[in-house]
Amino acid sequence: MTDEVPHHDPARTAEPDVLIRRGIPSMPSMPRDTLPAMYPYEAIHVAKLLREHGLVVDFEDDRADREYYTHDAFDIWLPVMNLAVGVVGGVTVALINDVIKKLTKRGDDDADRPNTVLHVEITVTDPDGHQKHLKIDGSPDDVFTALDRLNPDEEGHDGPHHLPGA
């Protein structure tokens, strides 16, 4: 099995559940409009973990047009993601939370990384084309709280708080 995940195929009739977009959250020095397109290295792992749970995950750019950026820090840059509204809900939020938990573990001792800062940028699009944006730089707990706000209630209303940047 390779580290690569297939890119978004425009010939597909169905949209992906999760589209990983070019760019690195909270890094304006990394342009989003040039090739090769920059993605955080974690994009590979995030795509694999979400696909393991049955979601269709595609990249915005062809494999040959992507480069992965890594930085030696406690910070973790999740890929910029677009979520289809049908995907948003308890299950998908739980999956994204699970991915974050897996990424914030060291390995053998399974201890949380100290002082981890996550950089997250997610866009949710409803069937009418309305979008909500979540952009946050913070601790895993801060990110979990913000992601919970994406979780609609039984009637389909947003979570209890407004989304930052919406």
VOPAGU-2260 file (C-alpha; in pm, 1 decimal, decimal comma):
REM VOPAGU-2260
SITE   aa  ch    i         X         Y         Z
SITE  MET   A    0       0,0       0,0       0,0
SITE  THR   A    1     137,9     341,5     -94,3
SITE  ASP   A    2     116,9     667,7      92,9
SITE  GLU   A    3     -71,2     828,3    -192,4
SITE  VAL   A    4    -448,3     861,4    -204,8
SITE  PRO   A    5    -617,7     912,0    -544,4
SITE  HIS   A    6    -692,8    1272,2    -643,8
SITE  HIS   A    7   -1035,7    1417,3    -712,2
SITE  ASP   A    8   -1150,6    1289,8   -1050,8
SITE  PRO   A    9   -1371,0    1556,9   -1215,3
SITE  ALA   A   10   -1528,7    1285,3   -1433,0
SITE  ARG   A   11   -1691,1    1128,7   -1125,8
SITE  THR   A   12   -2064,3    1170,5   -1109,8
SITE  ALA   A   13   -2078,0    1183,7    -730,6
SITE  GLU   A   14   -1897,5    1437,8    -518,7
SITE  PRO   A   15   -1655,3    1304,6    -259,1
SITE  ASP   A   16   -1757,1    1300,4     106,5
SITE  VAL   A   17   -1435,8    1488,3     184,7
SITE  LEU   A   18   -1234,1    1691,4     -64,4
SITE  ILE   A   19    -884,0    1773,7      55,5
SITE  ARG   A   20    -801,6    2118,0     -81,7
SITE  ARG   A   21    -464,3    2263,4    -160,7
SITE  GLY   A   22    -307,9    2485,7      99,3
SITE  ILE   A   23    -185,6    2475,2     453,6
SITE  PRO   A   24    -404,7    2630,3     724,6
SITE  SER   A   25    -263,7    2937,8     898,2
SITE  MET   A   26      36,2    2960,6     664,6
SITE  PRO   A   27     -27,9    3257,1     432,8
SITE  SER   A   28     331,3    3234,2     308,5
SITE  MET   A   29     235,9    2908,5     131,8
SITE  PRO   A   30      45,3    3011,6    -182,6
SITE  ARG   A   31    -272,6    2825,7    -274,1
SITE  ASP   A   32    -283,6    2925,4    -639,7
SITE  THR   A   33      42,1    2783,9    -777,9
SITE  LEU   A   34     167,9    2444,3    -883,1
SITE  PRO   A   35     296,1    2230,7    -741,4
SITE  ALA   A   36      17,0    2261,9    -487,6
SITE  MET   A   37     126,2    2249,3    -124,7
SITE  TYR   A   38     -42,8    2012,9     121,9
SITE  PRO   A   39      49,3    1939,7     482,2
SITE  TYR   A   40     216,8    1601,6     518,4
SITE  GLU   A   41     -65,5    1499,5     752,9
SITE  ALA   A   42    -304,6    1507,1     453,1
SITE  ILE   A   43    -187,2    1158,1     357,1
SITE  HIS   A   44    -265,5    1017,1     701,6
SITE  VAL   A   45    -596,2    1201,2     735,6
SITE  ALA   A   46    -712,8    1070,5     397,1
SITE  LYS   A   47    -619,0     712,3     486,8
SITE  LEU   A   48    -792,2     723,9     823,8
SITE  LEU   A   49   -1113,1     870,7     681,3
SITE  ARG   A   50   -1115,8     618,5     394,9
SITE  GLU   A   51   -1073,6     333,8     645,4
SITE  HIS   A   52   -1409,9     445,2     785,4
SITE  GLY   A   53   -1579,1     425,6     446,5
SITE  LEU   A   54   -1571,7     789,4     340,6
SITE  VAL   A   55   -1487,2     884,8     -17,2
SITE  VAL   A   56   -1184,6    1114,7      11,2
SITE  ASP   A   57   -1029,5    1289,7    -288,1
SITE  PHE   A   58    -756,3    1548,2    -338,8
SITE  GLU   A   59    -809,0    1869,2    -533,0
SITE  ASP   A   60    -491,0    1815,5    -737,2
SITE  ASP   A   61    -340,5    1528,1    -931,9
SITE  ARG   A   62     -68,7    1336,9    -750,8
SITE  ALA   A   63     198,9    1476,9    -983,5
SITE  ASP   A   64      89,0    1832,4    -897,7
SITE  ARG   A   65     113,7    1791,0    -518,2
SITE  GLU   A   66     399,1    1850,2    -277,2
SITE  TYR   A   67     382,9    1779,4      93,3
SITE  TYR   A   68     511,9    2019,3     352,5
SITE  THR   A   69     639,1    1904,3     688,4
SITE  HIS   A   70     771,4    2104,8     979,6
SITE  ASP   A   71     948,1    1981,1    1291,9
SITE  ALA   A   72     720,7    2120,7    1559,9
SITE  PHE   A   73     452,2    2013,1    1802,1
SITE  ASP   A   74     207,5    2187,9    1570,4
SITE  ILE   A   75      -5,5    1971,6    1342,0
SITE  TRP   A   76    -150,4    2111,5    1021,8
SITE  LEU   A   77    -457,9    1920,5     912,4
SITE  PRO   A   78    -537,2    1945,7     544,4
SITE  VAL   A   79    -784,8    2205,7     424,9
SITE  MET   A   80   -1108,2    2007,3     387,4
SITE  ASN   A   81   -1446,5    2054,5     222,9
SITE  LEU   A   82   -1721,0    1838,3     372,2
SITE  ALA   A   83   -2046,5    1753,9     198,9
SITE  VAL   A   84   -2341,1    1847,8     421,9
SITE  GLY   A   85   -2470,1    1489,6     421,2
SITE  VAL   A   86   -2142,9    1386,0     579,6
SITE  VAL   A   87   -2154,5    1636,3     862,4
SITE  GLY   A   88   -2309,0    1494,1    1171,9
SITE  GLY   A   89   -2217,5    1291,5    1475,4
SITE  VAL   A   90   -2046,0    1016,5    1278,7
SITE  THR   A   91   -1818,7    1239,5    1069,7
SITE  VAL   A   92   -1737,0    1475,2    1355,1
SITE  ALA   A   93   -1648,1    1168,2    1561,3
SITE  LEU   A   94   -1425,8    1041,7    1277,7
SITE  ILE   A   95   -1243,8    1373,9    1247,2
SITE  ASN   A   96   -1203,0    1382,1    1626,1
SITE  ASP   A   97   -1064,1    1026,1    1609,1
SITE  VAL   A   98    -817,0    1129,2    1338,6
SITE  ILE   A   99    -700,7    1420,7    1553,5
SITE  LYS   A  100    -658,6    1192,2    1855,1
SITE  LYS   A  101    -447,6     951,7    1648,0
SITE  LEU   A  102    -232,5    1234,2    1512,5
SITE  THR   A  103    -168,2    1379,7    1859,3
SITE  LYS   A  104     -26,0    1058,1    2003,9
SITE  ARG   A  105     347,9     996,6    2024,2
SITE  GLY   A  106     343,9     625,5    1956,4
SITE  ASP   A  107     472,0     360,8    2194,2
SITE  ASP   A  108     377,0     532,2    2520,6
SITE  ASP   A  109      50,3     667,5    2372,8
SITE  ALA   A  110      92,1     991,0    2567,2
SITE  ASP   A  111     -47,1    1318,5    2436,1
SITE  ARG   A  112     207,1    1547,5    2275,4
SITE  PRO   A  113     270,9    1840,7    2506,7
SITE  ASN   A  114     166,4    2184,7    2386,2
SITE  THR   A  115      26,9    2056,5    2057,3
SITE  VAL   A  116    -130,1    2327,7    1845,4
SITE  LEU   A  117    -362,9    2216,1    1567,3
SITE  HIS   A  118    -424,7    2425,4    1257,1
SITE  VAL   A  119    -762,8    2338,0    1105,8
SITE  GLU   A  120    -962,8    2481,7     816,4
SITE  ILE   A  121   -1290,7    2314,2     717,5
SITE  THR   A  122   -1568,9    2429,9     485,4
SITE  VAL   A  123   -1912,6    2270,9     503,7
SITE  THR   A  124   -2145,1    2312,6     205,6
SITE  ASP   A  125   -2518,5    2242,3     230,5
SITE  PRO   A  126   -2735,1    2124,4     -64,2
SITE  ASP   A  127   -2834,3    2486,9    -138,1
SITE  GLY   A  128   -2469,3    2587,3    -173,6
SITE  HIS   A  129   -2449,4    2778,7     156,5
SITE  GLN   A  130   -2112,2    2744,1     320,7
SITE  LYS   A  131   -1985,6    2758,0     676,3
SITE  HIS   A  132   -1618,8    2797,3     749,6
SITE  LEU   A  133   -1431,0    2676,2    1053,0
SITE  LYS   A  134   -1076,8    2804,4    1089,6
SITE  ILE   A  135    -904,1    2750,6    1419,7
SITE  ASP   A  136    -554,9    2732,5    1561,5
SITE  GLY   A  137    -561,7    2584,0    1907,6
SITE  SER   A  138    -529,7    2291,0    2139,4
SITE  PRO   A  139    -696,6    1959,8    2055,0
SITE  ASP   A  140    -968,1    2039,0    2311,8
SITE  ASP   A  141   -1035,6    2376,9    2147,0
SITE  VAL   A  142   -1062,7    2205,1    1808,3
SITE  PHE   A  143   -1294,5    1932,8    1945,0
SITE  THR   A  144   -1524,8    2203,3    2085,6
SITE  ALA   A  145   -1529,2    2391,1    1754,3
SITE  LEU   A  146   -1595,0    2070,7    1558,0
SITE  ASP   A  147   -1888,5    1991,0    1784,5
SITE  ARG   A  148   -2043,3    2316,4    1661,5
SITE  LEU   A  149   -2059,9    2160,9    1314,5
SITE  ASN   A  150   -2281,6    1887,1    1454,6
SITE  PRO   A  151   -2647,2    1952,9    1363,6
SITE  ASP   A  152   -2920,0    1858,9    1609,1
SITE  GLU   A  153   -3203,8    1618,1    1527,0
SITE  GLU   A  154   -3391,2    1890,5    1335,3
SITE  GLY   A  155   -3082,9    1972,3    1127,1
SITE  HIS   A  156   -2999,2    2300,6    1303,2
SITE  ASP   A  157   -2641,6    2392,9    1373,1
SITE  GLY   A  158   -2477,3    2306,3    1700,1
SITE  PRO   A  159   -2534,9    2524,6    2005,0
SITE  HIS   A  160   -2289,4    2798,1    1906,7
SITE  HIS   A  161   -2212,9    2988,2    1589,4
SITE  LEU   A  162   -1907,4    2885,0    1390,3
SITE  PRO   A  163   -1605,6    3111,9    1400,6
SITE  GLY   A  164   -1567,3    3285,1    1066,9
SITE  ALA   A  165   -1915,9    3188,0     946,5
